[in-house]
């Protein structure tokens, strides 16, 4: 009977410890969330409305290549006279944007995440293999996310070194026209 009582006490103590750990972990997450919200509200209340003199910077981060392009926001007139909160609400309509003011220099920052390639990488293509054929992929070498087309050139008829290069997907070109020129020369192996 004494062993049974000891066993029950140990199990209850372990269970209580586990539950206490869960509560502490959740409490930290909840308090962190509320602290961030409070900070945001305080900042929003101190920032004056945007004027024609307010510097507005647009940062676009492209998810497929990871590049960030920073430029001046070209539609500043549509933001003039609006508060930071109004601008944040305007950009929260599914555009993947974060908007804040850099208090050191008064710059309004708009950060947008774009699910695509940057304009430079969008033009790039590379050659690789797809189901035993030479294929053209959009984007820089090593990214086989978007298949543009499959050629009639069979990989088995290519020289071994060229086939290995195509398997690694490292034949990158600045445009689809450049890739087409190379493909015309590979037609001799078909």
C-alpha positions in Angstrom: 0.0 0.0 0.0 2.9 2.3 0.8 4.4 1.7 -2.6 1.1 2.5 -4.3 0.8 5.8 -2.4 4.4 6.7 -3.2 3.8 5.9 -6.9 0.7 8.1 -7.1 2.5 11.0 -5.4 5.4 10.8 -7.8 3.0 10.7 -10.8 1.0 13.6 -9.5 4.2 15.6 -8.8 5.5 14.9 -12.4 2.2 15.9 -13.9 2.0 19.1 -11.9 5.6 20.0 -12.9 4.7 19.3 -16.6 1.6 21.5 -16.4 3.5 24.3 -14.6 6.1 24.2 -17.4 3.3 24.5 -20.1 1.7 27.5 -18.2 5.1 29.3 -17.9 5.8 28.8 -21.6 2.4 30.1 -22.7 2.6 33.0 -20.3 5.9 34.1 -21.8 4.4 34.0 -25.3 1.3 35.9 -24.3 3.2 38.6 -22.4 5.6 39.1 -25.3 2.7 39.6 -27.7 1.1 42.2 -25.5 4.4 44.0 -25.0 4.9 44.3 -28.8 1.4 45.7 -29.2 1.9 48.3 -26.5 5.2 49.5 -28.1 3.5 49.8 -31.5 0.7 51.9 -30.1 3.1 54.3 -28.3 5.1 54.8 -31.5 2.0 55.3 -33.6 0.8 58.1 -31.3 4.1 60.1 -31.5 4.5 60.1 -35.3 3.2 63.2 -37.2 1.2 62.7 -40.4 3.1 62.3 -43.7 3.9 65.5 -45.5 5.4 66.2 -49.0 8.8 66.6 -47.2 8.6 63.2 -45.4 11.1 60.8 -47.0 9.3 57.6 -48.0 11.4 54.5 -48.7 10.1 51.3 -50.3 12.0 48.0 -49.6 10.9 45.0 -51.7 12.2 41.6 -50.6 11.7 38.9 -53.3 11.1 35.5 -51.7 12.3 33.3 -54.6 15.8 34.9 -54.8 16.1 36.6 -51.4 17.2 39.9 -52.9 16.0 43.2 -51.4 15.6 46.3 -53.6 15.4 49.7 -51.9 14.0 52.7 -53.7 12.0 55.9 -53.2 8.3 55.3 -53.0 6.8 56.8 -56.2 3.3 57.4 -55.0 4.0 59.6 -52.0 1.2 62.0 -52.9 -1.4 59.2 -52.0 0.1 59.1 -48.5 0.4 62.9 -47.8 -1.7 63.9 -44.8 -2.2 60.4 -43.5 -1.1 59.1 -40.1 1.1 56.1 -39.7 -1.9 54.1 -38.5 -3.9 55.0 -41.6 -1.0 54.0 -43.8 -0.5 50.7 -42.0 -4.2 49.9 -42.4 -4.0 50.8 -46.1 -1.1 48.5 -46.7 -2.5 45.7 -44.6 -4.9 44.6 -47.3 -2.9 41.4 -48.3 0.0 43.2 -49.9 2.5 41.6 -47.5 3.7 45.0 -46.2 5.1 46.3 -43.0 5.0 50.1 -42.4 6.9 52.0 -39.7 8.7 55.3 -39.2 12.4 55.5 -38.5 12.3 57.9 -35.6 16.0 58.9 -36.0 15.5 60.5 -39.4 11.7 60.6 -39.8 11.7 58.3 -42.8 8.5 56.4 -43.5 9.6 52.8 -44.3 7.4 50.5 -46.4 8.7 46.9 -46.5 6.9 44.6 -49.0 7.5 40.9 -49.4 6.9 39.8 -53.0 6.5 36.1 -53.8 8.5 36.2 -57.0 12.0 36.8 -58.4 13.5 40.2 -58.4 13.3 42.0 -61.8 16.9 41.0 -62.6 16.5 37.3 -61.7 13.1 37.2 -63.4 14.9 37.6 -66.8 17.4 34.8 -66.0 17.0 31.2 -67.2 19.0 28.1 -66.8 19.2 24.7 -68.5 18.7 21.5 -66.6 17.2 18.1 -67.0 13.5 17.1 -66.6 12.4 13.5 -67.2 15.5 12.6 -69.3 15.2 15.7 -71.5 17.0 19.1 -71.6 14.7 21.7 -70.1 14.6 25.5 -69.6 13.8 26.8 -66.1 13.1 30.4 -65.0 15.4 31.9 -62.5 19.1 31.6 -61.7 21.0 28.3 -61.6 20.0 25.9 -58.9 16.4 26.9 -58.7 14.1 24.5 -60.5 10.9 26.0 -59.3 9.4 27.1 -62.6 9.7 24.9 -65.7 9.4 27.0 -68.8 9.6 24.2 -71.4 11.0 20.8 -72.2 13.0 20.3 -75.3 13.2 17.2 -77.5 16.9 16.8 -76.7 17.4 13.6 -74.8 20.0 13.6 -72.0 21.2 10.1 -72.9 22.6 11.3 -76.2 24.7 14.1 -74.8 28.3 13.8 -73.8 28.8 12.7 -70.2 30.4 16.0 -69.0 27.6 18.0 -70.5 24.9 15.7 -69.0 26.5 16.1 -65.6 26.5 19.9 -66.0 22.8 19.8 -66.9 22.0 17.6 -64.0 23.6 20.1 -61.6 21.6 22.9 -63.3 24.5 25.4 -63.5 24.1 26.5 -67.1 22.7 30.0 -66.4 21.9 32.7 -69.0 20.8 36.3 -68.7 17.8 35.8 -71.1 15.8 33.2 -72.7 17.3 34.2 -76.1 20.8 33.3 -74.9 19.5 29.9 -73.8 17.8 29.3 -77.1 21.1 30.0 -78.9 22.8 27.3 -76.8 19.9 24.9 -77.4 20.2 25.3 -81.2 23.8 24.0 -80.8 22.7 21.1 -78.7 20.2 20.0 -81.4 23.1 18.2 -83.1 23.0 15.6 -80.4 19.4 14.7 -81.0 
